[in-house]
Amino acid sequence: MRNTQLGTIATLTASVLMFAGCASTPAPTASTATPATAVPASNANLAKPNTGTTAPSQPVTAAVKPTGDKVYFDYDKYSVSDKYAAVVRSNAEYLNKTNGAVELDGNADERGSREYNMALGQKRADAVKKALAVLGVKPERIETVSFGEDKPSAKGHDEAAWAENRRVDFVQKSK
């Protein structure tokens, strides 16, 4: 009976260790967590008019180029933070005043499996698409693509490079 108990304990311990090592992405630590915590932007925050930090809205007749073409994300997250609401709003205003379309390229850093990063890049692109749709951009004018970890903008293996690679790029298209 004692051998059976020891065998059971050994099997359980091995199983726990095996599953603990199977995580596709490491848990954020003090060295890997993004310094600023992002609060998901609500639809109300996205719909607020530009004030102070970006150029004021132009009259409906003018199509001013967007103020930014990237939205960055915290580690393992896909919510658009309030920090990038002005970028989304600026692109929405531009798209609403033109006949153009946009491709949203979702990206992830190198940590995690290829499949996980492809899915995360897609979730990020879809989150930006939803935010643009809330601001009146017709969904059929927005295409989403995920590149996962395949198109890094920063070559490196540290938090600075990873933070640069966790993004959605706006690629303006003519319709």
N, C-alpha and C positions, 0 to 999 in steps of 0.2 A: 504494500500500500504506500509506503514511504517513497518508493521509486516512481510510482504513478503520480504522486503529488509533485515531486521534483520535476518530472517530465512535463507536467501540465504548466508549472510555473515557468520553466524554461521556454516552452512553446509560446506562452502568453507574452513573456518578455521579448522574445524574438519578433513576434508579430507587432508589438508596440513600436519597437525600434525600426522595423521595416516600414511601417506606415508613416512614422515621423519623418523618415528620410524621403518620402515620396511627394512632398509638397512641390508644386510647380513653380512657386515663387516664394522667396524667403520672407519671413515676417519682418516688417519694418523695425529697425532699431534706431537708436539715437544717431548712428552714423549714416543710415540710409533714408531716414524720414526726411521729408521736405520741411525746411524750417518754418514756413508759414502754413497754417492749416487752412484749407479751402472750405468755405461754406458753400454748399450748392446754391446756385442762383435760382431764385424762384421766378416764375413767369412775371410776377409783379416787378422784380428788380430789373429784368431785361427790358420791360416796357417803359421804364422811367426815362425821361428825356435826358440828353447829355447835359451835364452841368460841371463846369470847372475843369475837369481833367482832360477833356478832348475838345476839339473845335465844335462850335455850336452847329446845330443842324442848319442846312442850307434850304432855301425855298424849294418847293417841289419841282420846279422847272430845272434846277441845276442837279447834275449827277456828279457829285464829288467822289473821288476815289476813296475807298475805305482807309481808315487810319491804321489798320493793322491787318496782317494776313496769317497770324498764328494764334492759337489758343493753347496754353500749356496746362498740364494736369499734374496733380499730386501722384505720388507713388501708388500704383495699383488702383487708381480712381478714374472715373469717367464722368463725373459731374462737372459742369461748367461753373467755375467759381465766379463770385462777384467781381473779382479782379479783372476778368476778361469780358464782362458784360458790355463794356464800351466797344470792344473790338467786334463782338457779335452784332451789336446794334448798328455800328457803322457799316458793316457789310450788308446787313438787312436793308438799311436805308439806300445804299447804292443799288442793290439788286431790285428793290421796289421802284426805283426811278429809271431803270434801264431794261432792255429786253434780254440782258445777259443771263447766263446760268453760272453755277459754281460747282466745282468738284471739291469735296471735302476729303482730304487724305489723312486717315487716322494712322497714328504711329505709336510705338511703344519702345521702351528701352530694352536692352539685351537680356535682362533677367527674366526668367521664366521660359517655358517651352515655346517652341515656334507656334504651335496651335493656340496656346493660351494668349500669346501676344497678338496673333491675328484677330482673335475674338475681341481682345481688349481694344485694339485699334479701331475695330468696327463699332464697338460700343461708344467710343469717344466721338467718332464721326457722326454716329446717329444722334448723340446728345446735342451736338452743335446743330445738326439738321433740325431737330425738334425746336431748339431755341430760335432758329431763323424762321421756322414756320409760325411760331407764336407771334413773331414780329411781322407777319403778313407775307412772307416769301412763299410762293406756291411750291409745294413739295416736288412737283414734276420738274422744277428748275434746279433742283439740288440732287447731285449724284454723290453717293458715299462710296469710298474705297478704303480698304485697310491694307497697309503695307507691313503691319506688325513691326518687327525689329529690322526689316530688310532695307530701309532707307534712312539710316541715322543722319542727322544733321551735324552731330558732334562725334568725332572719333575719340573714344576714351572709355575707360573702365572705372570711372569714379562718379560720385554724386552729381558733380557739375555737368558731366556729359550725359548722364542718365536723365537729369532734369530737362536738358535741352531736347532730348529725343522723345519725351512724353508729350506729344502735341498733335494738333490737327492743323494742317495747312489748308488755306483757302486758295484754290486755283480758279481764277476767273475764266469763264468760257464765253464765247459768243454763241448765241442761239441760232 
